[in-house]
Amino acid sequence: MISTQAWADARRLWDFHPMHHEPRPCSVAVGLGSHDLSVADTAVDFYRRGMVP
């Protein structure tokens, strides 16, 4: 069983991640490895939109 404190800690970390930045063109992008395939999808989307070379 996960404790209430562990859930609160996990929520704090999860809520920290969204940066709410506006994407803009740049010279390089790094898509860090993840089991979440949306990371790779987002990197490809930026490439296809010409945001990274």
C-alpha distance matrix in Angstrom:
0.0 3.8 6.4 9.4 11.5 10.0 10.5 13.9 14.8 14.1 16.2 18.9 19.3 19.4 21.9 24.0 24.9 27.2 30.6 32.7 35.7 38.6 39.1 42.6 44.5 44.1 45.4 42.2 38.6 35.7 32.8 30.0 28.2 25.1 23.4 24.3 27.8 28.8 29.4 32.2 33.4 33.9 35.7 38.0 38.6 39.7 42.0 43.5 44.2 46.1 43.8 43.7 46.3
3.8 0.0 3.8 6.7 8.2 6.3 6.8 10.2 11.0 10.5 12.6 15.1 15.6 16.0 18.4 20.3 21.4 23.9 27.1 29.3 32.3 35.4 36.0 39.4 41.5 41.0 42.4 39.3 35.8 32.9 30.2 27.4 26.0 23.0 21.7 22.3 26.0 26.7 27.0 30.0 31.3 31.4 33.2 35.7 36.2 37.1 39.5 41.2 41.6 43.4 40.9 40.9 43.7
6.4 3.8 0.0 3.8 5.3 5.1 6.4 8.7 9.9 10.7 12.4 14.3 15.5 16.5 18.3 20.1 21.8 24.3 27.4 29.6 32.7 35.9 36.8 40.2 42.5 42.0 43.6 40.6 37.2 34.4 32.0 29.3 28.2 25.4 24.5 24.8 28.6 28.9 29.1 32.3 33.6 33.3 35.1 37.9 38.1 38.7 41.3 43.1 43.3 45.0 42.3 42.4 45.3
9.4 6.7 3.8 0.0 3.8 5.5 5.2 6.2 8.7 9.9 10.5 12.4 14.4 15.2 16.4 18.5 20.6 22.7 25.7 27.6 30.9 34.1 35.4 38.9 41.4 41.1 42.9 40.2 36.8 34.4 32.0 29.6 28.9 26.0 25.3 25.1 28.8 28.7 29.0 32.4 33.3 32.7 34.8 37.6 37.5 38.0 40.8 42.5 42.4 44.2 41.4 41.7 44.9
11.5 8.2 5.3 3.8 0.0 3.8 5.4 5.0 6.1 8.5 9.8 10.5 12.4 14.1 15.2 16.6 19.0 21.5 24.2 26.4 29.5 32.9 34.2 37.5 39.9 39.4 41.1 38.4 35.2 32.7 30.7 28.1 27.7 25.2 25.0 25.0 28.7 28.5 28.3 31.8 33.0 32.2 33.9 36.9 37.0 37.1 39.9 41.9 41.7 43.2 40.2 40.4 43.5
10.0 6.3 5.1 5.5 3.8 0.0 3.8 5.4 5.1 6.1 8.5 9.9 10.7 12.1 14.1 15.4 17.2 20.0 22.8 25.3 28.2 31.5 32.4 35.7 37.9 37.3 38.8 35.9 32.6 29.9 27.7 24.9 24.3 21.8 21.5 21.7 25.5 25.6 25.3 28.7 30.1 29.5 31.1 34.1 34.4 34.6 37.2 39.2 39.3 40.8 37.9 37.9 40.9
10.5 6.8 6.4 5.2 5.4 3.8 0.0 3.8 5.4 5.1 6.1 8.6 9.9 10.3 12.0 14.2 15.8 18.1 21.2 23.2 26.4 29.5 30.6 34.1 36.5 36.2 38.0 35.2 31.8 29.3 26.9 24.5 23.9 21.1 20.5 20.2 23.9 23.6 23.8 27.3 28.2 27.6 29.6 32.4 32.4 32.9 35.7 37.4 37.3 39.1 36.4 36.7 39.8
13.9 10.2 8.7 6.2 5.0 5.4 3.8 0.0 3.8 5.5 5.1 6.2 8.7 9.8 10.5 12.4 14.8 16.9 19.7 21.7 24.9 28.2 29.7 33.0 35.6 35.4 37.4 34.8 31.6 29.4 27.3 25.1 25.1 22.5 22.5 21.8 25.4 24.7 24.6 28.3 29.2 28.1 30.0 33.1 32.8 32.9 35.9 37.7 37.3 38.9 35.9 36.4 39.7
14.8 11.0 9.9 8.7 6.1 5.1 5.4 3.8 0.0 3.8 5.4 5.2 6.4 8.6 10.0 10.8 13.1 15.9 18.4 21.0 23.8 27.2 28.4 31.6 34.0 33.3 35.1 32.4 29.3 26.9 25.0 22.6 22.7 20.4 20.9 20.6 24.2 23.7 23.1 26.7 28.0 26.8 28.4 31.6 31.6 31.5 34.3 36.4 36.1 37.4 34.4 34.5 37.6
14.1 10.5 10.7 9.9 8.5 6.1 5.1 5.5 3.8 0.0 3.8 5.5 5.2 6.1 8.6 9.9 11.2 14.0 16.9 19.4 22.3 25.5 26.4 29.7 31.9 31.4 33.1 30.3 26.9 24.5 22.3 19.9 19.7 17.2 17.3 16.9 20.6 20.2 19.8 23.3 24.6 23.7 25.4 28.4 28.5 28.7 31.4 33.4 33.3 34.8 31.9 32.0 35.1
16.2 12.6 12.4 10.5 9.8 8.5 6.1 5.1 5.4 3.8 0.0 3.8 5.4 5.0 6.0 8.5 10.3 12.2 15.2 17.2 20.4 23.6 24.9 28.3 30.9 30.8 32.9 30.4 27.0 25.0 22.8 20.9 21.1 18.5 18.7 17.5 20.9 19.9 19.8 23.5 24.3 23.1 25.1 28.1 27.7 27.9 30.9 32.7 32.2 33.9 31.0 31.6 34.9
18.9 15.1 14.3 12.4 10.5 9.9 8.6 6.2 5.2 5.5 3.8 0.0 3.8 5.5 5.2 6.2 9.1 11.3 13.7 16.0 19.0 22.5 24.0 27.2 29.8 29.5 31.6 29.3 26.2 24.3 22.6 20.8 21.5 19.5 20.3 19.2 22.5 21.2 20.6 24.4 25.3 23.6 25.3 28.6 28.2 27.8 30.9 32.9 32.2 33.6 30.4 30.9 34.3
19.3 15.6 15.5 14.4 12.4 10.7 9.9 8.7 6.4 5.2 5.4 3.8 0.0 3.8 5.5 5.1 6.8 10.0 12.3 15.3 17.8 21.2 22.2 25.3 27.6 27.0 28.8 26.2 23.1 20.9 19.3 17.2 17.9 16.1 17.3 16.4 19.8 18.8 17.7 21.4 22.7 21.1 22.5 25.8 25.8 25.4 28.2 30.4 30.0 31.2 28.1 28.2 31.4
19.4 16.0 16.5 15.2 14.1 12.1 10.3 9.8 8.6 6.1 5.0 5.5 3.8 0.0 3.8 5.4 5.7 8.0 11.2 13.5 16.4 19.5 20.4 23.8 26.2 26.0 28.0 25.4 22.0 20.1 17.9 16.3 16.8 14.5 15.3 13.8 17.0 15.8 15.2 19.0 19.9 18.4 20.3 23.4 23.2 23.1 26.1 28.0 27.6 29.1 26.2 26.7 29.9
21.9 18.4 18.3 16.4 15.2 14.1 12.0 10.5 10.0 8.6 6.0 5.2 5.5 3.8 0.0 3.8 5.6 6.5 9.4 11.3 14.5 17.7 19.3 22.7 25.5 25.6 28.0 25.9 22.7 21.3 19.5 18.4 19.5 17.4 18.4 16.4 19.3 17.4 17.0 20.8 21.2 19.2 21.3 24.4 23.6 23.3 26.6 28.4 27.5 29.0 26.0 26.8 30.3
24.0 20.3 20.1 18.5 16.6 15.4 14.2 12.4 10.8 9.9 8.5 6.2 5.1 5.4 3.8 0.0 3.8 6.0 7.6 10.5 13.0 16.6 18.0 21.1 23.7 23.4 25.7 23.6 20.6 19.3 18.0 16.8 18.5 17.1 18.8 17.1 19.8 18.0 16.7 20.5 21.3 19.0 20.5 23.9 23.3 22.5 25.6 27.8 26.8 27.9 24.6 25.2 28.6
24.9 21.4 21.8 20.6 19.0 17.2 15.8 14.8 13.1 11.2 10.3 9.1 6.8 5.7 5.6 3.8 0.0 3.8 6.1 9.2 11.3 14.6 15.4 18.5 20.9 20.6 22.7 20.4 17.3 15.8 14.4 13.4 15.1 13.8 15.8 13.9 16.4 14.4 13.0 16.7 17.6 15.3 16.7 20.1 19.7 18.9 22.0 24.2 23.5 24.6 21.4 21.8 25.2
27.2 23.9 24.3 22.7 21.5 20.0 18.1 16.9 15.9 14.0 12.2 11.3 10.0 8.0 6.5 6.0 3.8 0.0 3.8 5.7 8.5 11.5 12.8 16.2 19.0 19.3 22.0 20.1 17.0 16.3 14.9 14.9 16.8 15.5 17.3 14.6 16.5 13.8 12.9 16.5 16.6 13.9 15.8 19.0 17.9 17.2 20.5 22.4 21.2 22.6 19.5 20.6 24.2
30.6 27.1 27.4 25.7 24.2 22.8 21.2 19.7 18.4 16.9 15.2 13.7 12.3 11.2 9.4 7.6 6.1 3.8 0.0 3.8 5.4 9.0 10.6 13.6 16.6 16.8 19.6 18.2 15.6 15.5 15.0 15.4 18.0 17.5 19.7 17.2 18.7 15.8 14.3 17.6 17.8 14.5 15.8 19.2 17.9 16.4 19.7 21.9 20.3 21.2 17.8 18.9 22.6
32.7 29.3 29.6 27.6 26.4 25.3 23.2 21.7 21.0 19.4 17.2 16.0 15.3 13.5 11.3 10.5 9.2 5.7 3.8 0.0 3.8 6.7 9.1 12.4 15.8 16.9 20.2 19.3 16.9 17.4 16.8 17.9 20.4 19.7 21.6 18.6 19.6 16.3 15.4 18.5 17.9 14.5 16.3 19.2 17.2 15.8 19.4 21.0 18.9 20.2 17.0 18.9 22.7
35.7 32.3 32.7 30.9 29.5 28.2 26.4 24.9 23.8 22.3 20.4 19.0 17.8 16.4 14.5 13.0 11.3 8.5 5.4 3.8 0.0 3.8 6.2 9.0 12.4 13.4 16.8 16.4 14.5 15.7 15.8 17.4 20.4 20.3 22.7 19.9 20.3 17.0 15.6 18.2 17.7 14.0 15.1 17.9 16.0 13.9 17.3 19.1 16.8 17.5 14.1 16.0 19.8
38.6 35.4 35.9 34.1 32.9 31.5 29.5 28.2 27.2 25.5 23.6 22.5 21.2 19.5 17.7 16.6 14.6 11.5 9.0 6.7 3.8 0.0 3.8 6.4 10.1 12.1 15.8 15.9 14.4 16.4 16.7 18.9 21.9 22.0 24.2 21.2 21.0 17.5 16.4 18.3 17.3 13.5 14.6 16.8 14.4 12.1 15.6 16.9 14.1 14.9 11.8 14.4 18.1
39.1 36.0 36.8 35.4 34.2 32.4 30.6 29.7 28.4 26.4 24.9 24.0 22.2 20.4 19.3 18.0 15.4 12.8 10.6 9.1 6.2 3.8 0.0 3.8 7.0 9.0 12.6 12.6 11.1 13.5 13.9 16.7 19.7 20.2 22.6 19.7 19.0 15.7 14.3 15.6 14.7 11.0 11.4 13.5 11.3 8.6 11.8 13.5 10.9 11.4 8.1 10.6 14.4
42.6 39.4 40.2 38.9 37.5 35.7 34.1 33.0 31.6 29.7 28.3 27.2 25.3 23.8 22.7 21.1 18.5 16.2 13.6 12.4 9.0 6.4 3.8 0.0 3.8 6.4 10.2 11.3 11.0 14.1 15.4 18.4 21.6 22.6 25.2 22.6 21.7 18.6 16.9 17.6 16.9 13.3 12.8 14.5 12.6 9.2 11.6 13.3 10.5 9.9 6.5 9.0 12.5
44.5 41.5 42.5 41.4 39.9 37.9 36.5 35.6 34.0 31.9 30.9 29.8 27.6 26.2 25.5 23.7 20.9 19.0 16.6 15.8 12.4 10.1 7.0 3.8 0.0 3.8 7.1 8.9 9.6 13.2 15.0 18.3 21.4 23.0 25.7 23.5 22.1 19.4 17.4 17.4 16.9 13.8 12.3 13.6 12.2 8.5 9.6 11.7 9.3 7.4 4.2 6.0 9.0
44.1 41.0 42.0 41.1 39.4 37.3 36.2 35.4 33.3 31.4 30.8 29.5 27.0 26.0 25.6 23.4 20.6 19.3 16.8 16.9 13.4 12.1 9.0 6.4 3.8 0.0 3.8 5.7 7.3 11.0 13.6 16.6 19.9 22.0 25.1 23.3 22.1 19.9 17.3 17.2 17.6 14.6 12.4 14.1 13.7 9.9 10.4 13.3 11.8 9.4 6.2 5.6 8.1
45.4 42.4 43.6 42.9 41.1 38.8 38.0 37.4 35.1 33.1 32.9 31.6 28.8 28.0 28.0 25.7 22.7 22.0 19.6 20.2 16.8 15.8 12.6 10.2 7.1 3.8 0.0 3.8 7.1 10.6 13.7 16.5 19.8 22.4 25.5 24.2 22.9 21.3 18.4 17.7 18.6 16.1 13.2 14.7 15.2 11.6 10.8 14.0 13.4 10.4 8.2 5.7 6.5
42.2 39.3 40.6 40.2 38.4 35.9 35.2 34.8 32.4 30.3 30.4 29.3 26.2 25.4 25.9 23.6 20.4 20.1 18.2 19.3 16.4 15.9 12.6 11.3 8.9 5.7 3.8 0.0 3.8 6.9 10.2 12.9 16.1 18.8 22.1 21.0 19.8 18.6 15.4 14.7 16.2 13.9 10.7 12.6 13.8 10.6 9.9 13.6 13.7 11.3 9.0 5.8 7.0
38.6 35.8 37.2 36.8 35.2 32.6 31.8 31.6 29.3 26.9 27.0 26.2 23.1 22.0 22.7 20.6 17.3 17.0 15.6 16.9 14.5 14.4 11.1 11.0 9.6 7.3 7.1 3.8 0.0 3.8 6.6 9.6 12.8 15.2 18.5 17.3 16.3 14.9 11.6 11.3 13.0 10.6 7.5 10.2 11.5 8.7 8.8 12.6 12.9 11.6 8.9 6.5 8.7
35.7 32.9 34.4 34.4 32.7 29.9 29.3 29.4 26.9 24.5 25.0 24.3 20.9 20.1 21.3 19.3 15.8 16.3 15.5 17.4 15.7 16.4 13.5 14.1 13.2 11.0 10.6 6.9 3.8 0.0 3.8 6.0 9.3 12.1 15.5 14.9 14.3 13.6 10.0 9.9 12.5 10.8 7.8 10.9 12.9 10.9 11.2 14.8 15.6 14.8 12.4 10.0 11.8
32.8 30.2 32.0 32.0 30.7 27.7 26.9 27.3 25.0 22.3 22.8 22.6 19.3 17.9 19.5 18.0 14.4 14.9 15.0 16.8 15.8 16.7 13.9 15.4 15.0 13.6 13.7 10.2 6.6 3.8 0.0 3.8 6.5 8.7 11.9 11.1 10.6 10.1 6.4 6.5 9.5 8.4 6.1 9.3 11.5 10.6 11.3 14.4 15.6 15.6 13.5 11.8 13.8
30.0 27.4 29.3 29.6 28.1 24.9 24.5 25.1 22.6 19.9 20.9 20.8 17.2 16.3 18.4 16.8 13.4 14.9 15.4 17.9 17.4 18.9 16.7 18.4 18.3 16.6 16.5 12.9 9.6 6.0 3.8 0.0 3.8 6.4 10.2 10.3 10.8 11.2 7.5 8.5 11.9 11.2 9.6 12.7 14.9 14.3 15.0 18.1 19.3 19.4 17.2 15.4 17.3
28.2 26.0 28.2 28.9 27.7 24.3 23.9 25.1 22.7 19.7 21.1 21.5 17.9 16.8 19.5 18.5 15.1 16.8 18.0 20.4 20.4 21.9 19.7 21.6 21.4 19.9 19.8 16.1 12.8 9.3 6.5 3.8 0.0 3.8 7.2 8.4 9.1 10.7 7.8 8.2 11.9 12.3 11.2 13.6 16.2 16.3 16.8 19.5 21.2 21.6 19.8 18.1 19.6
25.1 23.0 25.4 26.0 25.2 21.8 21.1 22.5 20.4 17.2 18.5 19.5 16.1 14.5 17.4 17.1 13.8 15.5 17.5 19.7 20.3 22.0 20.2 22.6 23.0 22.0 22.4 18.8 15.2 12.1 8.7 6.4 3.8 0.0 3.8 5.1 7.0 8.9 7.0 8.4 11.4 12.2 12.2 14.5 16.5 17.3 18.3 20.5 22.1 23.1 21.3 20.1 22.1
23.4 21.7 24.5 25.3 25.0 21.5 20.5 22.5 20.9 17.3 18.7 20.3 17.3 15.3 18.4 18.8 15.8 17.3 19.7 21.6 22.7 24.2 22.6 25.2 25.7 25.1 25.5 22.1 18.5 15.5 11.9 10.2 7.2 3.8 0.0 3.8 6.0 8.8 8.6 9.7 12.0 13.5 14.3 15.9 17.7 19.2 20.3 21.9 23.7 25.1 23.7 22.8 24.6
24.3 22.3 24.8 25.1 25.0 21.7 20.2 21.8 20.6 16.9 17.5 19.2 16.4 13.8 16.4 17.1 13.9 14.6 17.2 18.6 19.9 21.2 19.7 22.6 23.5 23.3 24.2 21.0 17.3 14.9 11.1 10.3 8.4 5.1 3.8 0.0 3.8 5.4 6.1 8.1 9.4 10.7 12.2 13.9 15.1 16.7 18.3 19.7 21.1 22.9 21.4 21.0 23.3
27.8 26.0 28.6 28.8 28.7 25.5 23.9 25.4 24.2 20.6 20.9 22.5 19.8 17.0 19.3 19.8 16.4 16.5 18.7 19.6 20.3 21.0 19.0 21.7 22.1 22.1 22.9 19.8 16.3 14.3 10.6 10.8 9.1 7.0 6.0 3.8 0.0 3.8 5.2 5.5 6.4 8.7 10.1 11.0 12.4 14.5 15.7 16.7 18.5 20.5 19.5 19.1 21.0
28.8 26.7 28.9 28.7 28.5 25.6 23.6 24.7 23.7 20.2 19.9 21.2 18.8 15.8 17.4 18.0 14.4 13.8 15.8 16.3 17.0 17.5 15.7 18.6 19.4 19.9 21.3 18.6 14.9 13.6 10.1 11.2 10.7 8.9 8.8 5.4 3.8 0.0 3.8 5.4 4.7 5.9 8.5 9.7 10.0 12.1 14.0 14.9 16.0 18.3 17.0 17.3 19.7
29.4 27.0 29.1 29.0 28.3 25.3 23.8 24.6 23.1 19.8 19.8 20.6 17.7 15.2 17.0 16.7 13.0 12.9 14.3 15.4 15.6 16.4 14.3 16.9 17.4 17.3 18.4 15.4 11.6 10.0 6.4 7.5 7.8 7.0 8.6 6.1 5.2 3.8 0.0 3.8 5.5 5.3 6.4 8.8 9.9 10.9 12.6 14.4 15.5 17.1 15.4 15.0 17.5
32.2 30.0 32.3 32.4 31.8 28.7 27.3 28.3 26.7 23.3 23.5 24.4 21.4 19.0 20.8 20.5 16.7 16.5 17.6 18.5 18.2 18.3 15.6 17.6 17.4 17.2 17.7 14.7 11.3 9.9 6.5 8.5 8.2 8.4 9.7 8.1 5.5 5.4 3.8 0.0 3.8 5.4 5.1 6.2 8.5 10.0 10.7 12.3 14.2 15.6 14.6 13.8 15.6
33.4 31.3 33.6 33.3 33.0 30.1 28.2 29.2 28.0 24.6 24.3 25.3 22.7 19.9 21.2 21.3 17.6 16.6 17.8 17.9 17.7 17.3 14.7 16.9 16.9 17.6 18.6 16.2 13.0 12.5 9.5 11.9 11.9 11.4 12.0 9.4 6.4 4.7 5.5 3.8 0.0 3.8 5.5 5.2 6.1 8.7 9.9 10.4 12.2 14.4 13.8 13.9 15.9
33.9 31.4 33.3 32.7 32.2 29.5 27.6 28.1 26.8 23.7 23.1 23.6 21.1 18.4 19.2 19.0 15.3 13.9 14.5 14.5 14.0 13.5 11.0 13.3 13.8 14.6 16.1 13.9 10.6 10.8 8.4 11.2 12.3 12.2 13.5 10.7 8.7 5.9 5.3 5.4 3.8 0.0 3.8 5.4 4.9 6.2 8.6 9.8 10.5 12.5 11.2 11.7 14.4
35.7 33.2 35.1 34.8 33.9 31.1 29.6 30.0 28.4 25.4 25.1 25.3 22.5 20.3 21.3 20.5 16.7 15.8 15.8 16.3 15.1 14.6 11.4 12.8 12.3 12.4 13.2 10.7 7.5 7.8 6.1 9.6 11.2 12.2 14.3 12.2 10.1 8.5 6.4 5.1 5.5 3.8 0.0 3.8 5.4 5.3 6.3 8.7 10.0 10.9 9.6 9.0 11.3
38.0 35.7 37.9 37.6 36.9 34.1 32.4 33.1 31.6 28.4 28.1 28.6 25.8 23.4 24.4 23.9 20.1 19.0 19.2 19.2 17.9 16.8 13.5 14.5 13.6 14.1 14.7 12.6 10.2 10.9 9.3 12.7 13.6 14.5 15.9 13.9 11.0 9.7 8.8 6.2 5.2 5.4 3.8 0.0 3.8 5.4 5.0 6.1 8.5 9.9 9.9 9.5 11.0
38.6 36.2 38.1 37.5 37.0 34.4 32.4 32.8 31.6 28.5 27.7 28.2 25.8 23.2 23.6 23.3 19.7 17.9 17.9 17.2 16.0 14.4 11.3 12.6 12.2 13.7 15.2 13.8 11.5 12.9 11.5 14.9 16.2 16.5 17.7 15.1 12.4 10.0 9.9 8.5 6.1 4.9 5.4 3.8 0.0 3.8 5.4 5.1 6.1 8.7 8.7 9.8 12.0
39.7 37.1 38.7 38.0 37.1 34.6 32.9 32.9 31.5 28.7 27.9 27.8 25.4 23.1 23.3 22.5 18.9 17.2 16.4 15.8 13.9 12.1 8.6 9.2 8.5 9.9 11.6 10.6 8.7 10.9 10.6 14.3 16.3 17.3 19.2 16.7 14.5 12.1 10.9 10.0 8.7 6.2 5.3 5.4 3.8 0.0 3.8 5.5 5.1 6.4 5.2 6.4 9.3
42.0 39.5 41.3 40.8 39.9 37.2 35.7 35.9 34.3 31.4 30.9 30.9 28.2 26.1 26.6 25.6 22.0 20.5 19.7 19.4 17.3 15.6 11.8 11.6 9.6 10.4 10.8 9.9 8.8 11.2 11.3 15.0 16.8 18.3 20.3 18.3 15.7 14.0 12.6 10.7 9.9 8.6 6.3 5.0 5.4 3.8 0.0 3.8 5.4 5.2 5.7 5.2 6.6
43.5 41.2 43.1 42.5 41.9 39.2 37.4 37.7 36.4 33.4 32.7 32.9 30.4 28.0 28.4 27.8 24.2 22.4 21.9 21.0 19.1 16.9 13.5 13.3 11.7 13.3 14.0 13.6 12.6 14.8 14.4 18.1 19.5 20.5 21.9 19.7 16.7 14.9 14.4 12.3 10.4 9.8 8.7 6.1 5.1 5.5 3.8 0.0 3.8 5.4 7.5 8.3 9.2
44.2 41.6 43.3 42.4 41.7 39.3 37.3 37.3 36.1 33.3 32.2 32.2 30.0 27.6 27.5 26.8 23.5 21.2 20.3 18.9 16.8 14.1 10.9 10.5 9.3 11.8 13.4 13.7 12.9 15.6 15.6 19.3 21.2 22.1 23.7 21.1 18.5 16.0 15.5 14.2 12.2 10.5 10.0 8.5 6.1 5.1 5.4 3.8 0.0 3.8 5.5 8.1 9.8
46.1 43.4 45.0 44.2 43.2 40.8 39.1 38.9 37.4 34.8 33.9 33.6 31.2 29.1 29.0 27.9 24.6 22.6 21.2 20.2 17.5 14.9 11.4 9.9 7.4 9.4 10.4 11.3 11.6 14.8 15.6 19.4 21.6 23.1 25.1 22.9 20.5 18.3 17.1 15.6 14.4 12.5 10.9 9.9 8.7 6.4 5.2 5.4 3.8 0.0 3.8 5.5 6.6
43.8 40.9 42.3 41.4 40.2 37.9 36.4 35.9 34.4 31.9 31.0 30.4 28.1 26.2 26.0 24.6 21.4 19.5 17.8 17.0 14.1 11.8 8.1 6.5 4.2 6.2 8.2 9.0 8.9 12.4 13.5 17.2 19.8 21.3 23.7 21.4 19.5 17.0 15.4 14.6 13.8 11.2 9.6 9.9 8.7 5.2 5.7 7.5 5.5 3.8 0.0 3.8 6.9
43.7 40.9 42.4 41.7 40.4 37.9 36.7 36.4 34.5 32.0 31.6 30.9 28.2 26.7 26.8 25.2 21.8 20.6 18.9 18.9 16.0 14.4 10.6 9.0 6.0 5.6 5.7 5.8 6.5 10.0 11.8 15.4 18.1 20.1 22.8 21.0 19.1 17.3 15.0 13.8 13.9 11.7 9.0 9.5 9.8 6.4 5.2 8.3 8.1 5.5 3.8 0.0 3.8
46.3 43.7 45.3 44.9 43.5 40.9 39.8 39.7 37.6 35.1 34.9 34.3 31.4 29.9 30.3 28.6 25.2 24.2 22.6 22.7 19.8 18.1 14.4 12.5 9.0 8.1 6.5 7.0 8.7 11.8 13.8 17.3 19.6 22.1 24.6 23.3 21.0 19.7 17.5 15.6 15.9 14.4 11.3 11.0 12.0 9.3 6.6 9.2 9.8 6.6 6.9 3.8 0.0
